[in-house]
């Protein structure tokens, strides 16, 4: 019988005829790993290395990878360019399809984005979580090619329970928008299939966390992918995306990708465990058990005014624009145009026509104009849909000094941030923040400003606010515009942006304008309607006041202490990240020694007694591995350890949010 040891040409230069491997559906890879025997699974990580470099063009548009003389793996993706079926990955060896070669090539290929796959589930009206995939297979069974995932074939091997927007960009525009026809907005109870998928996802995530990056190889990742596929079949796209985010992070970390940060992977694990815990407990909720398509409800007639445009550029290749709107009651809405295309799509979308009810405005005009919408369809996050029956008519725009837009800038920033944190905890729509500020200067990557009072003065004890680019890409205008503003200390400007709740007193500005009645402020063209979109419009010298005025910095440009970075909570963060990198053993090792908990005294002295207790419980649980007389683990499950880790991560996030809120006042 042909040997299954890898003979891939790992040193082959991809530039010498190599081709990229096509994306692979997660369930196809999960099934291939599941079909391997226990002996072959141990060799899988070594076999994966070098497969991508050994890929060569194959017949009929396929890609081949040769293993020695007798084994050639061929991937033949479908019309979408994605390997979505087991039969599209074949090997010529005698053990195929349960061979190491086929699983290794599939493991080396990139994971397909959920948006590239056919719809797996169509949620029933009012079911919330969805119940059945489009191909008719039961969502409760998690099937592929008629066989349940998790069922063993004749190859033997032990079955074990051991096994993150698309990777959104956090700005609500990482995926294309649907047609926007009105649908019910109220989700119902979770189905039995969703509960089972949540339980499987929790088990897989807990085992992956216990393994960490060091032991989180292809087998552990495959268990996560199998759980993600079950979540997809149960109509839980948020859970599926969270699992895929963790798998991609594990891959990047094991490959030592320079773009991968341990902080991001830690956050991905926390998000996955949180979603899985809610689903497994039957709690669900908005953003956790919602269906795959954005649901739109009837919004009646609306009259909305443009606020600003925001460029969207995601790491997964999507680009476009989101135009933010406000109605007469102060409710926030948005119109999105985000599709594949990257930076070129982002730059062109700012002046593209608005696809809403036959309106003739483009996004640049809508940001400074308005719309009267009849028969509007609105999603839960305020997105306006372009469904059948929607009619939109342009109306004159308003400046920021006119109501209802002026109300955005009348509320103190500290109150607005506190309200946003409360709304975020409740899962409601998040609004933008507006305030009038005085430029103080620059400090590193930040533009430092102080908030103005209602009478245009600055409190002596007013905190320094940090303005950071809403998007750091150098081809977008955010960074250049903030540098322009930093060169004019003493300038007073009106800012509209989004608070960064992960940093102390930090705002991501989207647009700026002059302060009404102020002398030393911006001088924008009349056609800009007293506002400049920082991602698209570029500030010029003529937009600033002439010489004179308070050009010297009235205060220090030293931002001072950072209450979040300077707090001892970094000790908790470091331990959680150590657990993600080194697994359960790394956390247990931190508590061994003559003084098991020497690092938690600073937490208690600073008033973080709960954090110290949770971290202490995490270390003790990580080191609790009872064994019987034969040396076998009597409690092999990682459930308790994952719960202790998640408790510390949740408390750390809550404590950080409290410090951030305090930094604004």
Secondary structure, 3 states (H helix, E strand, C coil): CCCCCCCCCCCCCCCCCECCCCEECHHHHHHHHHCCCHHHHCCHHHHHCCCCCCCEECHHHCEEEEECCCEEEEECCCCCCEECCHHHEEECCCCCCCCHHHHHHHHHCCECCHHHCCCCCCCCCCCCCCCECCCCCECCCCEECCEECCCCCCCCCCCCCCCCCCCCCCCCCCCCCCCCCECCCCCCCCCHHHHHHHHHHHHHHHHHHHHHHHHCCHHHHHHHHHHHHHHHHCCCHHHHHHHHHHHHHHHHHHCCCCCCCHHHHHHHHHHHHHHHHHHHCCCCCCCCCCCCCCCEEEEEEEEEEEEEEEEEECCCCEEEEEEEEEECCCCEEEEEEEEECHHHHHHHHCCCECCCCCCCCEHHHHHCCEEEEEEEEEECCCEEECCCCCEEEEECCCCCCCCCHHHHHCCCHHHHHHHHHHHHHHCCCCCCEEEEEEEEEEECCEEEEEECCCCCCCCCCCCEEEECCCCCCCCCCHHHHHHHHHCCCCCEEEEEEEECCCCCCEEEEEEEEECCCCCCECCCCHHHCCCEECCCCCCCHHHCCCCCCCCCCCCCCCCCCCCCCCCCHHHHHHHHHHHHHHCHHHHHHCCCCCCCCCCCHHHHHCCCHHHHHHHHHHHHHHCCCCECCCCCECCCCCHHHHHHHHHHHHHHHHHHHHHHHHHCC
